[in-house]
Amino acid sequence: MSNVLGFLNIHVEEAVNYWISTYYVESEEYQKRKYIPGYMEAHRNESILLCKHALANLDAVPNSVEIGEDRFDMETSLEDIVSNHTSFYTAIIEFLFIHYLKGSLDCTKEDLFETILKFRKMEGISLQGLISGYAAKGAHMS
């Protein structure tokens, strides 16, 4: 495991918290559910588990079709799903850069850039799954 992935694996909860506090709190999905008891903690835990799963094997992108179906059932708009998804990856990359610039992430530039490229590839593949799941669920409801 590269230094970048090792660092992120250790700090996955902190990275997810960064995403939630920086981006997710602005989402339509969050605004609709922020007062539902236990929702935020369940969503945070789900995000941490998915991130840990992805870090365990970057080549096996987590199946996001079910998440797309779930978000359809939650009546989250497709626009918000895409926004939340891309903001998650943006937040992870920002988190890594913040720590790289502070010196708390000890790695080479090449390792950081390679990891970012892997994340971008994962982002695209998993976004396709999200949209497929959302669209398939919508087609069944029509």
WOSULWO-V531647 format. One record per backbone hydrogen bond with DSSP energy under -0.5 kcal/mol. CO is the residue of the C=O (numbers start at 1). NH is the residue of the N-H. Records with the same first field share a line. If there is no record, write none. Layout:
BEGIN
CO: NH / NH
END
This chain:
BEGIN
2: 6
3: 7
4: 8
5: 9
6: 10
7: 11
9: 12
11: 15
12: 16
13: 17
14: 18
15: 19
16: 20
17: 21
18: 22
19: 23 / 24
20: 25
23: 26
24: 27
27: 31
28: 32
29: 33
30: 33 / 34
33: 36
35: 37
36: 39 / 40
38: 42
39: 43
40: 44
41: 45
42: 46
43: 47
44: 48
45: 49
46: 50
47: 51
48: 52
49: 53
50: 54
51: 55
52: 56
53: 57
54: 57
57: 60
59: 61
62: 64
64: 68
65: 69
66: 70
67: 71
68: 72
69: 73
70: 74
71: 76
72: 75
77: 81
78: 82
79: 83
80: 84
81: 85
82: 86
83: 87
84: 88
85: 89
86: 90
87: 91
88: 92
89: 93
90: 94
91: 95
92: 96
93: 97
94: 98
95: 99
96: 100
97: 101
98: 102
99: 103 / 104 / 105
104: 106
105: 107
108: 112
109: 113
110: 114
111: 115
112: 116
113: 117
114: 118
115: 119
116: 120
117: 121
118: 122
119: 123
120: 124
121: 125
122: 126
123: 127
124: 128
125: 129
126: 130
127: 131
128: 132
129: 133
130: 134
131: 135
132: 136
133: 137
134: 138
135: 139
136: 140
137: 141
138: 142
END
